[in-house]
Amino acid sequence: MASQISRDYYEILAIERTASDVEIKAAYRRLALRYHPDRNPGDKAAEERFKDISEAYAVLSDADRRAHFDRFGQAAPSSPFAPGADLSAATDFFDAILGDLFGLDRNKKAGQDLRYTLELTFEEAALGCTKTIRFERAEDCSGCAGTGAEGGTAGLVRCEKCGGEGHLKQKGVLFTSKRPCAACGGAGEVPKVRCKVCLGGGLVEREKAYEVRVPPGAIDGHSQRIAGQGAPGRRGGLSGDLHVLLRVKPHPFFREEAGTVICEVPISMVDAALGAEVEVPLLEGVVRMKVPPGTQTGATFRIRGRGIARDANPPGDIHARMIVETPSNLNEDARTIFESLRAQLTPQTQPKQQAFHDALKRRSNTHETQ
């Protein structure tokens, strides 16, 4: 005989073992409202949690089954909630309680959530923008008003399979279970003649256009939820949501570091040595900046207040980082000039290089004396 897994129903309902019937019912009401599938469409974890909560309540709310559980640590074998038993046998039990508690219609079906990936340039994400997105979304068929029947609601007839109830009853040992009718999908009605437009499905795919407002300082990977813009619900169920995932495309010279916009600006060796005025791009427009003589690679110049304004804060800064470019593919004339220049260079003109060589020489002398 297979071993049975012991489950602590008191822990599932977050109550003490001495809890009264009133406390048990109150705990169930609170947790069932939070995890009910109709309030968490598509959330498998919530669905499993709801099953556990319902199982615990069914056992602890019954005096005999609770006594059996307190004594043996498991549900009574006759209980439809005993390990290995078919939990669907308690469908009527759940529906009766949940209908009374929350007024939930089990025939309602929430629409699915949709996801759209919106690509933005670095500037669009930094400054904010409004983008029009277009996507395919299922909507109620205009030919049948979403009923799936020619003539709309007038073309619906009672389902013969379930007698218009929307579910089929099946008697169990202790309970009578209810299952959604497969013939009508739980609606209780079926088309007399299927709609030629949607072939009886009640839905058609249509292009949807929606304006998305992207706030300044949008971050790659963030998602915006637009309530009610997903797939429509059925039989009065709520529409799903639209989740817009933001993707910021790499920029050729901008990037962000800890809220500061970094712009790497290549300059020539001549401009770096002699000083020059260079153009530095901003998120909007450009600015001309003076670079002092003797500028080295990595030298950074701050442009205040022209960066990203995020979360209602004032705009940050832009750091223009100089990258001194060494020329390549020299022609003969240029090579001659550089050879002449090399002859003119002294330790005074290249102090960092001279300091490096002096340190290297001291290190070599130290190793020779050891």
Secondary structure, DSSP 8 states (H G I E B T S, - for coil): --------HHHHTT--TT--HHHHHHHHHHHHHHH-GGGSTT-HHHHHHHHHHHHHHHHHTSHHHHHHHHHHSS--TTSTTSTTS-GGGGHHHHHHHHHHHH---TT-B----EEEEEEE-HHHHHH-EEEEEEEEEEEE-TTTTTSSBTTGGGGEEE-TTTTTSSEEEEE-SS-EEEEE-TTTTTSSEEESSB-TTTTTSSEEEEEEEEEEEE-TT--TT-EEEETT-SS--BTT-----EEEEEEE---SSEEEETTEEEEEEEEEHHHHHH-EEEEEE-SSSEEEEEE-TT--TT-EEEETT-S---TT-----EEEEEEEE---S--HHHHHHHHHHHHH--TTT-HHHHHHHHHHHHHHHHHHH-
